[in-house]
Every structure is written in structure tokens, then in C-alpha cells.
């Protein structure tokens, strides 16, 4: 049975995969989880081709869309950072027969997903609990996500509207907090010059930490990929175990700094490809200690929730939340 044309097509487009789903903005649970599908982006010449294939394969129709893309969105155009697609919003909308199409940055979608998260979509990290906000309650949140890079964003909720903050906080300077971290900074600085947070907290960052610790131990680990470091850690290799520990400690410090910078007193949400994979270690690591260790603000930080997002597709959830917010704004303008 085909979907009504009033339905919305949402997408989360990365450098490797394109995820699609249908959403019904009138439903109590707008994102249709049963409709989620994923394709390698290399299968298609364009985003429009991938979206059209999804609609055909699911025998579905949609009248509008919100597409989150892992890259810069500049007015009508978006570029995927790690894939050659150049996406024209107007041309894609015309090809799909949409009356409206929004292109948003992927971390705008990650931030917007907070508006639709429930208790089953998150896991508490640390002692501070989180409650979804009552409708209309003002809130300030931040969101961090280590994957290929380190994404940092925020969500400001005011007067029933959600305002996502797209930032480049992952490129803020790394601040070491121990002699060991100072030595890691020295080693990475010799290679990169300036060392940003992203040089440590992302997939390649885990490799950077492992390589620096190996050098400090007088070892040569060779050329490793992030999964290989994680596998060595799971097998008990002491340098790899310590690399994961340092990764999570630095992640905690950065998350705490993001709260202070953004005034995100209502909570920080951890997302990205590495969070579910490291969830068990995250809950038993120095993440929370480093998160709270903020001098005169340590007592305040101890009360701020840190939540790991375990929803399988927060980008699609956020694209749906963005559409809902646009709908509310349009309804408010005509009221």
C-alpha cells in the first residue's frame, strides 16, 4: 500500500551510507521506524536518484522532504564532505516532485533529535538523571558526536520552538589535563602543528592517541585502523586499553567544556558512530569524572545529565523533528 502524498521523506546522508524513512507529522510517533532503509551512496549518481529508488522500492509517495547531510549547507546547495555528491535543493525537489525540500547539516539534525528522544532512546552516563522536557519548557542542551570527526552542536528550546546550533566545536584547541596528556599533545603537535579536540576524539583520533602512547612506551604499533585499536583493547593489550581510557577521559572533558561554553545546563547528549560501540566502557570510564572536574563549577556540573543516544537513527529522528518545528512555525504565522 503506497503512502499518502502528505507524508514526508526524511534522509540522513553521510559519506558512506544514505538512510531514508517516511514520517507522518500528524501521528503521535511521527517517524515510521518500519520504513527505515539504508543504501551505499556509491550505488547512485545523485541524491535524487537514491531518494527516488527508495520511494519506488517502498511503493511510497511523499510531497516534501527534510534531508540531513554530512557537509556544509550553503543556501540552495550542499556538499557531502567525504563523497563527491553536490546537492542542489531546488533541482532535487523538482526531480522528486516535492512541493518543499529542506537541506540541513547532519549535526543540526542530531541536535533536533533531542526534541523527540524518549527514555528508551538514551542511556544515562553518570549519576545525574534526565527527564524529557514538558511542552513549551525552556531548555538548553548540547550534543557531541565522535565518528569520522567530532561534531558539536546545541539545541535551545524557547516558547515551543527548537533552535539548533550548528558549531565547529570539534576544532577547538585540545587542553591537556595531566602530564600524560601533555606528552600526547607534544607528540601530536610535532605531527599536526595545532592540535584540535578532533585530533583525539573521533575514530582517527583513537588511532592518534594509541600511536602517541605506543611511542611513549617505546613501541611501534604500525598502521592501525580504529576497529583494530578497539579489538586490541578488548583482547587486553595494555597500550590499547589505555588508549580507549584516554579517549573517554578527553571526551568527558570536552563534553563538560561544551556545557560551559553553550550554557547547556539541561544536559549533554552523546551521539555518533563510536558511542554505541564504546557504551560499556563509557559507563565505567573516567568520562564523568573529567566532565565534572571544572574547578569552581564542579558542583554545578555534577548535576548536569550526560546521556548516550542509542536510538538507531537519530539523524532521521532529528530531520523529522525539524519538519515538525517548521510546521509549528507555519501554523503560528497563520494563526
C-alpha positions as CSV (number, residue, x, y, z in Angstrom):
1,X,0.0,0.0,0.0
2,X,1.5,3.3,-1.0
3,X,2.0,6.2,1.4
4,X,-0.2,9.3,1.1
5,X,1.5,12.2,-0.7
6,X,1.1,14.2,2.5
7,X,3.8,12.1,4.1
8,X,7.3,13.4,4.5
9,X,10.5,11.8,3.2
10,X,13.4,12.2,5.7
11,X,17.0,11.3,5.0
12,X,20.4,11.2,6.7
13,X,23.2,11.3,4.1
14,X,26.7,10.5,5.1
15,X,29.9,9.9,3.1
16,X,29.2,6.1,3.1
17,X,25.5,5.5,3.5
18,X,22.2,7.2,2.8
19,X,19.4,6.4,5.2
20,X,15.7,7.1,4.4
21,X,12.4,6.9,6.1
22,X,8.8,8.1,6.0
23,X,7.3,10.4,8.6
24,X,3.7,11.4,9.3
25,X,3.6,14.7,11.1
26,X,0.1,14.1,12.3
27,X,1.0,10.8,14.1
28,X,1.8,10.5,17.8
29,X,5.1,8.8,16.8
30,X,5.9,10.7,13.6
31,X,8.9,8.7,12.4
32,X,7.9,5.4,10.9
33,X,10.6,3.1,12.2
34,X,9.4,0.2,9.9
35,X,10.1,2.3,6.8
36,X,13.8,2.9,7.6
37,X,16.2,1.7,4.8
38,X,19.8,2.3,4.0
39,X,21.9,2.2,0.8
40,X,25.6,2.8,0.0
41,X,25.9,6.2,-1.6
42,X,28.2,4.8,-4.3
43,X,25.2,3.0,-5.8
44,X,23.7,6.2,-7.1
45,X,24.8,9.1,-9.3
46,X,22.9,11.6,-7.2
47,X,20.8,12.1,-4.0
48,X,17.7,12.4,-6.1
49,X,18.4,9.0,-7.7
50,X,18.8,7.4,-4.3
51,X,15.6,9.0,-2.9
52,X,13.6,8.0,-6.0
53,X,14.9,4.5,-5.7
54,X,13.8,4.4,-2.0
55,X,10.3,5.7,-2.8
56,X,10.0,3.2,-5.7
57,X,11.3,0.2,-3.7
58,X,8.9,1.0,-0.8
59,X,5.9,1.8,-3.1
60,X,5.7,5.2,-1.4
61,X,4.9,8.8,-2.2
62,X,5.9,11.9,-0.4
63,X,5.1,15.5,-1.0
64,X,8.0,17.1,0.8
65,X,11.3,16.2,2.5
66,X,14.0,17.1,5.0
67,X,17.4,15.8,4.2
68,X,20.3,15.9,6.7
69,X,23.7,15.9,5.0
70,X,27.2,15.4,6.4
71,X,28.6,18.5,5.0
72,X,28.2,22.3,4.6
73,X,24.8,23.6,3.6
74,X,25.0,26.9,1.7
75,X,21.6,28.3,0.8
76,X,20.4,26.1,-2.2
77,X,23.5,23.8,-2.3
78,X,25.1,21.2,0.0
79,X,28.3,19.3,-0.4
80,X,29.0,15.9,1.3
81,X,32.3,16.2,3.0
82,X,33.5,12.7,2.2
83,X,31.6,12.0,-1.1
84,X,31.5,13.8,-4.5
85,X,27.8,14.5,-4.5
86,X,26.9,18.2,-4.9
87,X,23.3,18.6,-4.0
88,X,21.0,21.3,-5.3
89,X,18.0,21.7,-3.1
90,X,15.8,23.1,-5.9
91,X,16.8,20.7,-8.5
92,X,16.4,17.7,-6.2
93,X,13.0,18.9,-5.1
94,X,11.9,19.2,-8.8
95,X,13.3,15.8,-9.7
96,X,11.3,14.2,-6.8
97,X,8.1,16.3,-7.4
98,X,8.3,17.8,-3.9
99,X,6.5,21.0,-3.1
100,X,9.1,21.7,-0.4
101,X,12.6,20.3,0.5
102,X,14.9,21.4,3.3
103,X,18.6,20.6,3.4
104,X,20.1,20.7,6.9
105,X,23.5,19.9,8.3
106,X,23.7,16.5,9.9
107,X,24.5,18.0,13.4
108,X,21.5,20.3,13.1
109,X,19.6,17.0,12.8
110,X,21.5,15.4,15.7
111,X,20.6,18.4,17.9
112,X,17.0,18.4,16.8
113,X,16.6,14.7,17.6
114,X,16.7,15.7,21.3
115,X,13.2,17.1,20.9
116,X,11.8,13.6,20.1
117,X,14.0,11.4,22.3
118,X,12.3,9.2,24.9
119,X,13.7,7.2,27.8
120,X,14.2,4.1,25.7
121,X,16.4,6.1,23.2
122,X,19.1,7.1,25.7
123,X,21.3,5.5,28.4
124,X,22.3,7.6,31.4
125,X,26.1,8.1,31.9
126,X,26.9,9.2,35.5
127,X,24.6,10.0,38.4
128,X,22.5,12.9,37.1
129,X,19.2,11.8,35.6
130,X,17.4,13.4,32.6
131,X,13.7,13.9,32.0
132,X,12.2,14.9,28.6
133,X,11.1,18.5,28.9
134,X,7.4,19.3,29.2
135,X,5.9,21.0,26.1
136,X,7.0,24.6,26.0
137,X,9.5,24.5,28.8
138,X,12.7,26.4,28.0
139,X,15.8,24.2,27.8
140,X,19.5,24.5,26.7
141,X,21.2,21.3,25.5
142,X,24.4,20.4,23.8
143,X,25.2,17.4,21.6
144,X,28.6,15.8,20.8
145,X,29.3,13.0,18.4
146,X,32.6,11.3,17.6
147,X,32.7,9.4,14.4
148,X,34.9,10.1,11.4
149,X,35.3,13.6,13.0
150,X,33.9,15.2,16.1
151,X,30.6,17.0,15.7
152,X,29.5,19.5,18.3
153,X,26.1,21.3,18.3
154,X,23.4,22.6,20.6
155,X,19.6,23.0,21.0
156,X,17.9,25.9,22.5
157,X,14.2,25.5,23.3
158,X,12.1,28.7,23.7
159,X,8.4,29.3,23.5
160,X,7.6,26.0,22.0
161,X,10.2,26.3,19.2
162,X,13.5,24.4,18.8
163,X,16.6,26.3,17.7
164,X,19.5,24.1,16.7
165,X,23.0,25.5,16.9
166,X,25.5,24.3,14.3
167,X,29.1,24.7,15.6
168,X,32.6,23.7,14.8
169,X,33.4,23.0,18.4
170,X,35.3,19.8,17.4
171,X,38.0,22.1,16.1
172,X,38.5,24.0,19.4
173,X,42.0,23.5,20.8
174,X,42.8,20.4,22.9
175,X,43.5,21.3,26.6
176,X,45.6,18.5,28.3
177,X,44.8,17.8,31.9
178,X,47.6,15.6,33.1
179,X,51.3,15.0,32.4
180,X,50.4,12.1,30.2
181,X,48.1,14.2,28.1
182,X,50.7,17.0,27.9
183,X,53.1,14.4,26.4
184,X,50.4,13.2,24.0
185,X,49.9,16.8,22.9
186,X,53.6,17.3,22.3
187,X,53.7,14.2,20.1
188,X,50.6,15.1,18.1
189,X,51.8,18.7,17.8
190,X,55.0,17.6,16.2
191,X,52.9,15.9,13.6
192,X,50.0,18.3,13.1
193,X,51.1,21.7,14.5
194,X,47.9,22.9,16.2
195,X,46.1,20.1,17.9
196,X,42.3,20.3,18.0
197,X,39.9,18.2,20.0
198,X,39.0,16.3,16.9
199,X,42.6,15.0,16.6
200,X,41.9,12.9,19.7
201,X,38.1,12.3,19.9
202,X,37.0,10.6,16.8
203,X,37.8,7.3,15.0
204,X,41.2,8.6,13.6
205,X,41.7,10.3,17.0
206,X,41.7,7.0,18.8
207,X,44.5,5.9,16.5
208,X,46.4,9.1,17.2
209,X,46.2,8.5,20.9
210,X,47.2,4.9,20.6
211,X,50.2,5.8,18.4
212,X,51.3,8.5,20.9
213,X,51.1,6.1,23.8
214,X,52.9,3.5,21.8
215,X,55.7,6.0,21.2
216,X,55.8,6.8,24.9
217,X,56.2,3.1,25.6
218,X,59.0,2.7,23.0
219,X,56.8,0.6,20.7
220,X,55.8,0.9,17.0
221,X,52.2,-0.2,16.5
222,X,52.3,0.1,12.7
223,X,49.4,1.5,10.7
224,X,46.2,0.7,12.5
225,X,42.5,1.4,11.9
226,X,40.2,2.4,14.8
227,X,38.5,-1.0,14.9
228,X,41.9,-2.6,15.3
229,X,42.7,-0.5,18.3
230,X,39.3,-1.4,19.9
231,X,40.0,-5.1,19.2
232,X,43.4,-5.0,20.8
233,X,41.8,-3.3,23.8
234,X,39.1,-6.0,24.0
235,X,41.9,-8.5,24.0
236,X,43.6,-6.9,26.9
237,X,46.5,-5.2,25.1
238,X,47.6,-2.6,27.8
239,X,48.5,0.2,25.4
240,X,45.2,-0.2,23.5
241,X,43.3,-0.4,26.8
242,X,44.9,2.9,27.9
243,X,44.2,4.5,24.6
244,X,40.5,3.9,25.0
245,X,40.6,5.1,28.6
246,X,42.4,8.4,27.5
247,X,39.9,8.8,24.6
248,X,36.9,8.6,27.0
249,X,38.6,10.9,29.6
250,X,39.3,13.5,27.0
251,X,35.7,13.1,25.6
252,X,34.4,13.8,29.0
253,X,36.5,16.9,29.4
254,X,35.4,18.2,26.0
255,X,31.7,17.5,26.8
256,X,32.0,19.4,30.1
257,X,33.6,22.3,28.3
258,X,30.8,22.3,25.7
259,X,28.3,22.6,28.5
260,X,30.1,25.6,29.9
261,X,30.6,27.4,26.6
262,X,27.0,26.9,25.4
263,X,25.3,27.2,28.8
264,X,23.7,23.8,28.2
265,X,22.6,23.4,31.9
266,X,19.8,20.9,30.9
267,X,22.1,18.2,29.6
268,X,24.6,16.9,27.1
269,X,23.8,14.2,24.6
270,X,26.4,11.9,23.2
271,X,25.9,10.6,19.7
272,X,27.9,9.4,16.7
273,X,29.1,6.1,15.4
274,X,31.6,5.4,18.2
275,X,29.2,6.0,21.2
276,X,27.2,2.7,20.9
277,X,30.3,0.7,20.3
278,X,32.0,2.1,23.4
279,X,28.9,2.3,25.6
280,X,30.0,-0.2,28.2
281,X,33.5,1.3,28.6
282,X,31.9,4.8,28.6
283,X,29.8,4.0,31.6
284,X,32.8,2.6,33.6
285,X,35.4,5.2,32.4
286,X,36.8,8.5,33.6
287,X,34.4,10.3,31.3
288,X,32.1,11.6,34.0
289,X,35.0,12.5,36.4
290,X,36.6,14.6,33.7
291,X,33.2,16.0,32.7
292,X,32.5,17.2,36.3
293,X,36.1,18.3,37.0
294,X,35.6,22.0,36.2
295,X,37.1,23.8,39.3
296,X,34.6,26.2,40.8
297,X,31.8,24.8,38.6
298,X,32.4,21.2,39.6
299,X,29.3,21.1,41.9
300,X,27.1,22.5,39.2
301,X,28.5,20.0,36.6
302,X,27.7,17.1,38.9
303,X,24.0,17.9,38.5
304,X,24.0,18.0,34.7
305,X,22.8,14.9,32.9
306,X,25.0,13.2,30.2
307,X,23.1,10.8,28.0
308,X,24.3,8.4,25.4
309,X,21.9,8.2,22.4
310,X,21.1,4.6,21.5
311,X,18.3,5.4,19.0
312,X,19.4,3.6,15.8
313,X,18.8,6.6,13.5
314,X,19.0,9.9,15.4
315,X,19.6,11.8,12.2
316,X,16.3,10.7,10.8
317,X,14.6,11.4,14.1
318,X,16.1,14.9,14.0
319,X,15.1,15.5,10.4
320,X,11.5,14.6,11.5
321,X,11.7,17.0,14.5
322,X,12.9,19.7,12.2
323,X,9.9,19.2,9.9
324,X,7.6,19.3,13.0
325,X,9.1,22.6,14.1
326,X,8.8,24.1,10.7
327,X,5.1,23.1,10.6
328,X,4.5,24.7,14.1
329,X,6.2,27.9,12.9
330,X,4.0,28.0,9.8
331,X,0.8,27.3,11.8
332,X,1.8,30.1,14.2
333,X,2.4,32.5,11.4
334,X,-1.1,31.9,10.0
335,X,-2.9,31.8,13.4
